[in-house]
Amino acid sequence: MLSATVSSMLLCAAFLTAGPHPLQAANVTSLTNESVKYTVGKEHFFVLCRNGVKAVIVDNSASDSRDAPGHRAGYNGVTSLSHSKRADNIFVPNYAGLNFEHIHDGTLAVNADKFEPRRAPMELRVIDAYTVELYQAPTPNWKLESCGRYELLEDGVIQYTFECIPREDIFQNGFIGLFWASYIHQPEDKSISFRGRESKEPVDTRWIKAVTPKHGVESTHPPAGELPELKLDPEFPLTLVNHRSRYVYDEPWYYGVSHGMAYVAMFSSRDRIWFAQSPTGGGAENPAWDFQWFIPNYKVGQAYGFVMRLAYIPFESREQIERATLAHRNALNS
C-alpha cells in the first residue's frame, strides 16, 4: 500500500515524463471498452440489491416510483441507499449520493452552467443485475464525455468507477476539475473523520473529526504531499472547491455516522482525490459529504479515470470500521 507522500512523488514524476498519464483510465466502462455489453434501461432508475444493501441508481431525469419516490430532476447517482439494519434512506429524499455535480477549470466560465452534469442528458446502461452505468455524451459547454459505473460488490460495498474523455481543448487553466456530492439526511453528527494532520505539520498523523463552520468555509481537504498547480479565479463561485481547510489527509478514506450507520468513502492514493464537505449542502440539517478530482495536463481525446468504494455498514466503533473496510482499502491501493 503506497503512502500519500510516495504516491504524490510518483504522480509528480509521471507528469514530468513522456510516459502514460498517471490518471489514465483503466478502460473499464462502456465509454472506453467496446467489449462491454449493456442494455439501455427502460426506466430512469435501476435497483441493485446484495447482502442486505439496496442501492437505487438514477440518471438525472425526474422519477417517481416505489423505489425512487419523488426523485428530483438534476440529481443523479444513488438516489437511495439503505440496509437491512436501517430501512430508511441515508440520503436526503429527492436528492442523491455520489452525484456528479460540477465540471470546471477554475475560471468564471463555469457560470455558463454551474451544474452541467445535472442538466445534460444521461443514458442509464444496465450491465448486469449488480452493475449499472450512467453515460453522458459530450456536454454542451465543457465537451466532456463521461461514464460512471456503479457496481454492488458481493459484500454490499459499492464500487464506483468514473471515466471521461475531453473532446475539446477548452479548459483554460490546463486542468479539468470535477466534483461529486452526497447529501446526507439529518445525521446526528455532521462531521467526517479521517486520518491526517494540519498542513503545516510535517508529521503527527492522527484522527481528525472535521466540521466546517458554514458552507464554503474550510470546505475541502487535499491529500498530503505535492499537489498540482491549480489556478482558481478569485471570484470563482463554487466555494466548496476553492476554500481549503487547514488539514490534509494521509490516508485516502473518510467516514461519517448517521443513525447508527457508517458511510465510508474509500479512494486510491493514485487518484489524489480531495475530500470536501458542507454542514448545510442538502439543507439546514443536511450536510454534504463530498469529494473532488482534478486532472492536470490533460490531452483532448485521451481517457482518464478513477475508482472508489462506498461502504454502508452498522457502526460500532472507529476500530470496527477500520477492520471492516481494510480489505477494500488495500484493494484500492495495492
C-alpha positions in Angstrom: 0.0 0.0 0.0 1.5 3.3 -1.1 1.8 6.2 1.4 0.4 9.5 0.4 3.9 11.0 0.2 5.3 8.2 -2.1 2.1 8.4 -4.2 2.5 12.1 -4.7 6.2 11.8 -5.7 5.2 9.2 -8.3 2.4 11.4 -9.5 4.7 14.4 -10.0 7.4 12.2 -11.7 4.8 10.9 -14.1 3.7 14.4 -15.1 7.3 15.3 -15.9 8.0 12.3 -18.1 6.7 11.2 -21.5 5.1 8.1 -20.1 1.4 7.4 -19.5 -0.6 10.0 -17.7 -0.9 8.9 -14.1 -4.7 9.3 -14.1 -5.3 7.5 -17.4 -8.5 5.4 -17.5 -8.3 1.6 -16.9 -10.8 1.1 -19.7 -13.5 -0.5 -17.6 -16.7 1.3 -18.6 -18.6 1.2 -21.9 -17.1 4.6 -22.7 -13.6 3.2 -23.2 -14.1 -0.6 -23.6 -16.1 -1.6 -26.7 -16.4 -5.2 -25.4 -18.7 -4.1 -22.6 -22.2 -5.3 -23.3 -25.2 -3.4 -22.0 -28.9 -2.6 -22.5 -30.4 0.8 -22.1 -32.7 0.9 -19.1 -36.4 1.1 -19.7 -36.8 3.4 -16.6 -34.7 6.3 -15.3 -33.6 4.1 -12.3 -32.3 0.7 -11.6 -32.3 -1.2 -8.3 -29.2 -3.1 -7.0 -29.6 -5.4 -4.0 -26.9 -7.6 -2.4 -26.0 -8.8 1.0 -28.6 -6.6 2.8 -27.7 -3.4 0.9 -30.2 -1.8 -1.5 -28.9 1.0 -3.8 -31.2 2.7 -6.3 -29.2 4.2 -9.2 -30.8 7.1 -11.1 -30.0 9.2 -14.1 -30.7 13.0 -13.9 -34.3 12.8 -15.1 -37.2 13.1 -12.7 -38.7 9.8 -11.5 -41.5 8.9 -9.2 -41.8 5.2 -8.3 -41.8 2.9 -5.2 -38.0 2.6 -5.5 -37.3 6.2 -6.4 -40.2 8.2 -5.0 -40.2 11.9 -5.9 -36.7 11.8 -7.3 -35.9 15.4 -8.5 -34.6 16.1 -11.9 -31.0 17.1 -12.0 -29.7 14.7 -9.3 -28.0 11.5 -10.4 -26.1 8.6 -8.9 -27.5 6.8 -5.9 -30.9 8.3 -5.0 -31.5 5.8 -2.2 -29.1 3.8 -0.1 -30.5 1.5 2.6 -29.5 -1.5 4.7 -31.2 -4.5 6.3 -30.2 -2.8 9.6 -31.8 0.5 8.6 -34.5 0.7 6.0 -34.5 4.5 5.8 -32.6 6.2 3.0 -29.3 7.8 4.2 -29.6 10.5 1.6 -32.0 13.5 1.5 -35.3 12.5 -0.1 -35.5 13.5 -3.7 -31.7 14.1 -3.9 -28.8 11.6 -4.3 -25.4 10.5 -3.3 -22.3 10.0 -5.5 -24.0 12.7 -7.5 -21.9 14.0 -10.4 -22.2 17.8 -9.8 -19.7 20.1 -11.4 -17.3 20.4 -14.3 -15.0 23.4 -14.2 -11.5 24.8 -15.0 -11.2 27.2 -12.1 -12.4 30.2 -14.2 -15.6 32.1 -14.4 -16.6 30.1 -17.5 -18.3 27.8 -15.0 -21.0 30.4 -14.7 -22.5 29.3 -18.0 -23.9 26.3 -16.2 -22.6 25.6 -12.7 -24.4 22.2 -12.6 -23.9 21.0 -16.2 -23.6 17.2 -15.3 -27.1 17.6 -13.7 -28.7 19.0 -16.8 -27.0 17.4 -19.8 -28.9 14.2 -20.7 -27.7 10.9 -19.3 -28.3 7.3 -20.5 -28.7 4.5 -18.0 -26.9 1.4 -19.1 -27.6 -1.9 -17.4 -24.6 -4.2 -17.4 -26.0 -7.0 -15.2 -28.0 -7.5 -12.0 -25.4 -5.8 -9.9 -23.9 -3.2 -12.3 -25.2 -0.1 -14.0 -23.6 2.8 -15.7 -24.6 6.4 -16.3 -23.3 7.6 -19.6 -23.2 11.3 -20.6 -22.4 12.4 -24.1 -20.0 15.4 -24.5 -21.7 18.2 -22.5 -22.8 21.4 -24.2 -20.3 23.7 -22.5 -17.3 21.7 -21.5 -17.5 19.0 -24.2 -16.6 16.3 -21.6 -17.8 12.8 -22.4 -18.1 10.5 -19.4 -19.4 7.3 -17.9 -19.8 6.3 -14.2 -20.2 2.7 -13.3 -21.9 1.7 -10.1 -21.2 -2.0 -9.1 -22.6 -3.6 -6.0 -19.9 -6.0 -4.8 -20.6 -9.3 -3.2 -20.4 -8.0 0.3 -22.7 -5.0 -0.4 -20.0 -2.4 -1.0 -20.5 0.0 -4.0 -17.6 0.3 -6.3 -17.8 3.4 -8.4 -15.6 3.7 -11.5 -15.6 7.0 -13.4 -14.0 7.5 -16.8 -14.1 10.6 -19.0 -12.7 12.0 -22.3 -12.3 15.7 -23.0 -13.4 16.2 -26.6 -12.2 19.9 -27.0 -9.3 21.9 -25.6 -11.4 24.5 -23.7 -10.3 24.2 -20.1 -8.4 27.5 -19.8 -6.2 26.8 -16.8 -4.8 23.5 -18.0 -6.7 21.2 -15.7 -10.1 19.6 -15.5 -12.0 19.9 -12.2 -14.8 17.5 -11.3 -17.0 17.4 -8.2 -19.3 14.8 -6.6 -21.8 15.5 -3.8 -23.6 13.2 -1.3 -26.5 14.8 0.6 -27.0 13.2 4.0 -30.4 13.2 5.6 -30.3 14.7 9.1 -27.5 12.8 10.8 -27.0 13.4 14.5 -23.3 14.4 13.7 -22.4 16.4 10.6 -18.7 15.7 10.8 -16.5 13.4 8.8 -13.5 11.6 10.2 -10.2 10.9 8.6 -6.5 10.3 9.4 -4.5 13.4 8.6 -2.9 16.5 10.2 -2.6 20.2 9.8 -1.0 21.1 6.6 1.9 22.9 8.3 2.7 19.9 10.4 5.4 17.6 8.9 4.3 14.6 10.9 1.8 13.7 13.7 -0.8 11.9 11.7 -3.9 11.4 13.8 -7.7 11.1 13.6 -9.3 14.3 12.6 -13.0 15.0 13.1 -13.8 17.7 10.6 -16.8 20.1 10.7 -16.8 23.2 8.5 -18.2 26.3 10.2 -20.5 27.1 7.3 -21.0 26.4 3.6 -17.9 27.3 1.6 -15.6 27.9 4.6 -12.7 25.4 5.2 -14.6 23.1 2.9 -12.0 20.9 1.2 -9.2 18.7 2.5 -6.5 17.8 0.0 -4.1 14.8 0.1 -0.7 15.3 1.8 2.3 15.8 -0.4 3.0 17.8 -3.5 -0.1 19.0 -5.4 -0.5 20.1 -9.0 -0.7 23.8 -9.5 -4.4 24.7 -9.6 -5.1 28.3 -10.7 -8.5 29.5 -9.4 -10.1 32.8 -10.2 -10.5 34.9 -7.0 -14.3 35.2 -7.8 -14.7 31.5 -8.6 -18.2 30.7 -7.4 -18.0 27.1 -6.3 -17.0 27.7 -2.8 -16.7 24.0 -1.8 -14.0 23.7 -4.4 -11.6 26.5 -3.6 -11.7 27.0 0.2 -9.1 24.7 1.6 -9.2 23.8 5.3 -6.1 23.7 7.5 -6.0 19.9 7.2 -4.5 17.4 4.7 -5.2 13.7 4.8 -2.6 11.0 5.0 -4.9 8.0 4.3 -7.3 8.2 1.3 -10.6 7.5 3.1 -13.1 9.1 5.4 -16.3 8.2 7.2 -19.4 9.8 8.8 -22.1 8.3 11.0 -25.8 8.7 10.6 -28.5 6.9 12.7 -26.1 4.1 13.8 -24.8 3.5 10.3 -21.3 4.4 8.9 -20.9 5.9 5.5 -17.4 5.1 4.4 -15.8 6.6 1.3 -12.6 4.9 0.2 -10.2 6.0 -2.5 -6.9 5.2 -4.2 -3.8 7.3 -3.3 -3.0 7.2 -7.0 -6.1 9.3 -7.9 -5.3 12.2 -5.5 -9.0 12.8 -4.6 -9.7 15.9 -2.4 -12.3 15.4 0.4 -15.0 18.1 0.7 -17.9 18.9 3.0 -20.6 21.3 3.8 -22.7 21.5 7.0 -25.8 22.6 5.0 -25.2 21.4 1.5 -28.5 19.5 1.4 -30.5 21.9 3.6 -30.2 23.3 7.1 -29.9 19.9 8.9 -28.4 18.0 5.9 -24.7 18.0 5.4 -22.9 17.2 2.2 -20.1 14.6 2.4 -18.4 15.2 -0.9 -15.2 14.8 -2.9 -13.5 16.4 -5.9 -10.9 15.3 -8.5 -8.5 17.2 -10.7 -6.9 16.1 -14.0 -3.8 18.2 -14.7 -2.1 18.3 -18.1 -4.9 16.6 -19.9 -5.0 16.0 -23.6 -8.0 16.1 -25.9 -9.2 12.6 -26.8 -7.4 10.8 -24.0 -9.4 8.9 -21.4 -8.9 9.5 -17.6 -10.5 7.7 -14.7 -10.6 6.9 -11.0 -12.2 4.2 -8.8 -13.5 4.4 -5.3 -15.6 2.3 -3.0 -18.5 3.2 -0.7 -19.4 1.0 2.3 -22.7 1.5 4.2 -22.5 -0.6 7.4 -23.6 -0.6 11.0 -21.4 1.5 13.2 -20.0 0.2 16.5 -16.6 1.9 16.8 -13.8 3.5 14.8 -11.8 0.4 15.3 -14.6 -1.8 13.9 -14.9 0.5 10.8 -11.2 0.2 10.3 -11.3 -3.6 10.4 -14.4 -3.9 8.3 -13.0 -1.8 5.4 -9.4 -2.8 5.5 -9.7 -5.3 2.6 -11.4 -2.8 0.4 -8.9 -0.1 1.2 -6.0 -2.4 0.5 -7.6 -3.5 -2.8 -7.8 0.1 -3.9 -4.2 0.8 -3.0 -2.5 -2.5 -4.0 
